[in-house]
């Protein structure tokens, strides 16, 4: 079993993905990443990228691929034509981070409402602007057997394990 990590541009990702698929690699996961505020490593990298986990079942090898999402808006080549499993993961990365996937035939929101403004997992997303409407919850009904808020208040006898004793069958 081997593990490898690659940092690719979008163009390199588009070229290598079909080759890796033909070699037996399977896309297990694809997620967006916002690097805003993270310490720079391996030279200057862009703000957005996708992180993909690949698995080769034949020898249980694993590969992590970081693909830079370049431009404004950030854009990466879609691999839905290579691995169909990428369809919903790419839509989620678009919905949460605003990363566009060139060649994706149904790049629409998947988690947030269609009229939602912004991308909630971006590090600069203003979470304070969302009004929260708290709704009162119903009160517990404590009149039923076994529903008392304090032990012993429910007027039901319990055995040593805390189970209700049934009439005539308890010890």
C-alpha positions as CSV (number, residue, x, y, z in Angstrom):
1,X,0.0,0.0,0.0
2,X,1.4,3.4,-1.0
3,X,0.3,6.9,-0.3
4,X,1.0,9.9,-2.6
5,X,0.1,13.6,-2.6
6,X,0.0,15.8,-5.7
7,X,-0.5,19.5,-6.3
8,X,-1.9,20.2,-9.7
9,X,-3.2,23.0,-11.8
10,X,-6.7,22.7,-13.3
11,X,-5.3,21.9,-16.7
12,X,-3.0,19.1,-15.3
13,X,-6.0,17.7,-13.4
14,X,-8.0,17.5,-16.6
15,X,-5.2,15.6,-18.3
16,X,-4.3,13.2,-15.5
17,X,-7.7,12.2,-14.3
18,X,-8.6,10.0,-17.3
19,X,-5.1,8.4,-17.1
20,X,-5.5,7.6,-13.4
21,X,-9.0,6.2,-14.0
22,X,-7.6,3.9,-16.7
23,X,-4.9,2.8,-14.3
24,X,-7.6,1.7,-11.8
25,X,-7.9,4.7,-9.6
26,X,-11.3,5.5,-8.2
27,X,-12.5,8.9,-6.9
28,X,-13.5,8.4,-3.3
29,X,-14.0,12.0,-2.3
30,X,-13.8,15.6,-3.6
31,X,-14.1,18.6,-1.3
32,X,-13.5,22.4,-1.6
33,X,-11.0,24.2,0.5
34,X,-10.6,27.9,1.3
35,X,-7.0,28.7,2.2
36,X,-7.6,32.2,3.4
37,X,-5.6,32.8,6.5
38,X,-3.7,29.5,6.3
39,X,0.1,29.6,6.5
40,X,1.6,29.5,3.0
41,X,3.4,26.4,2.1
42,X,5.1,25.0,-1.0
43,X,5.4,28.5,-2.5
44,X,2.5,30.9,-3.2
45,X,-0.7,29.0,-3.7
46,X,-4.1,30.4,-4.6
47,X,-6.9,30.9,-2.1
48,X,-9.2,28.1,-3.3
49,X,-8.6,24.5,-4.3
50,X,-10.3,21.2,-4.3
51,X,-8.9,18.2,-2.5
52,X,-9.5,14.8,-4.0
53,X,-9.0,11.3,-2.4
54,X,-8.3,8.5,-4.9
55,X,-8.1,4.8,-4.2
56,X,-6.6,2.0,-6.3
57,X,-8.4,-1.1,-5.0
58,X,-6.0,-3.6,-6.6
59,X,-3.2,-2.8,-4.3
60,X,-5.0,-0.6,-1.7
61,X,-3.0,2.5,-2.7
62,X,-4.2,5.9,-1.8
63,X,-3.6,9.3,-3.4
64,X,-4.4,12.8,-2.3
65,X,-4.7,15.4,-5.1
66,X,-4.8,19.2,-4.5
67,X,-6.1,21.1,-7.5
68,X,-5.8,24.9,-7.6
69,X,-8.9,26.8,-8.4
70,X,-7.6,29.7,-10.4
71,X,-9.3,32.9,-11.4
72,X,-12.2,35.0,-10.2
73,X,-14.5,33.2,-9.7
74,X,-12.3,30.2,-8.9
75,X,-12.6,27.6,-11.6
76,X,-11.5,23.9,-11.9
77,X,-12.0,21.4,-14.7
78,X,-14.9,19.0,-14.0
79,X,-14.2,15.3,-13.9
80,X,-17.8,14.1,-14.0
81,X,-17.1,12.6,-17.4
82,X,-14.2,10.6,-15.8
83,X,-15.8,9.6,-12.5
84,X,-19.6,9.9,-12.3
85,X,-19.3,10.0,-8.5
86,X,-17.9,13.6,-8.8
87,X,-21.3,15.0,-9.8
88,X,-22.7,15.7,-6.4
89,X,-19.3,16.5,-4.8
90,X,-18.6,19.2,-7.4
91,X,-22.1,20.7,-6.9
92,X,-21.4,20.8,-3.1
93,X,-18.0,22.5,-3.6
94,X,-19.8,25.0,-5.9
95,X,-22.6,25.6,-3.4
96,X,-20.4,26.0,-0.3
97,X,-17.3,27.7,-1.7
98,X,-18.3,29.2,-5.1
99,X,-15.8,27.0,-7.0
100,X,-17.0,26.7,-10.7
101,X,-16.4,23.4,-12.5
102,X,-15.9,23.8,-16.3
103,X,-17.8,21.1,-18.2
104,X,-20.2,20.2,-15.4
105,X,-23.6,19.8,-17.0
106,X,-25.8,20.6,-13.9
107,X,-23.8,23.0,-11.7
108,X,-26.6,24.2,-9.4
109,X,-27.0,24.5,-5.7
110,X,-27.4,21.3,-3.8
111,X,-27.6,22.2,-0.1
112,X,-28.6,25.9,0.0
113,X,-31.8,27.4,-1.4
114,X,-31.5,28.6,-5.0
115,X,-31.9,32.3,-3.9
116,X,-29.2,32.1,-1.2
117,X,-26.6,34.8,-1.5
118,X,-22.9,34.0,-1.0
119,X,-21.1,30.8,-0.1
120,X,-21.3,29.7,3.6
121,X,-18.0,27.9,3.9
122,X,-15.8,30.7,2.7
123,X,-13.7,32.0,5.5
124,X,-14.7,35.6,4.9
125,X,-18.5,34.8,4.8
126,X,-20.4,37.1,7.2
127,X,-22.3,34.6,9.4
128,X,-23.6,37.5,11.6
129,X,-25.9,38.7,8.8
130,X,-28.3,35.8,9.1
131,X,-31.3,36.4,11.4
132,X,-32.1,33.5,13.5
133,X,-35.7,33.0,14.4
134,X,-36.1,30.9,17.5
135,X,-39.4,29.1,17.9
136,X,-40.7,27.9,21.2
137,X,-40.7,24.2,21.7
138,X,-43.6,22.3,23.2
139,X,-43.5,21.5,26.9
140,X,-42.9,18.0,28.0
141,X,-45.9,16.1,29.0
142,X,-45.0,14.7,32.4
143,X,-48.4,13.3,33.4
144,X,-47.8,10.0,31.5
145,X,-46.2,7.0,33.3
146,X,-42.4,7.1,33.1
147,X,-42.4,10.7,31.9
148,X,-41.6,12.6,35.1
149,X,-38.8,15.1,35.1
150,X,-37.4,13.8,38.4
151,X,-36.9,10.2,39.4
152,X,-39.8,8.9,41.4
153,X,-42.3,11.6,40.4
154,X,-44.2,9.6,37.8
155,X,-46.1,7.5,40.4
156,X,-44.9,4.3,38.7
157,X,-42.8,1.7,40.4
158,X,-39.5,0.8,38.8
159,X,-37.4,-2.3,39.3
160,X,-33.6,-2.3,40.0
161,X,-32.9,-1.7,36.3
162,X,-35.2,1.3,36.1
163,X,-37.9,-0.6,34.1
164,X,-41.5,0.0,34.9
165,X,-43.1,-2.7,37.0
166,X,-46.3,-4.0,35.4
167,X,-49.4,-4.5,37.6
168,X,-49.2,-7.9,39.3
169,X,-45.9,-8.9,37.5
170,X,-43.4,-6.9,39.5
171,X,-41.1,-8.3,42.2
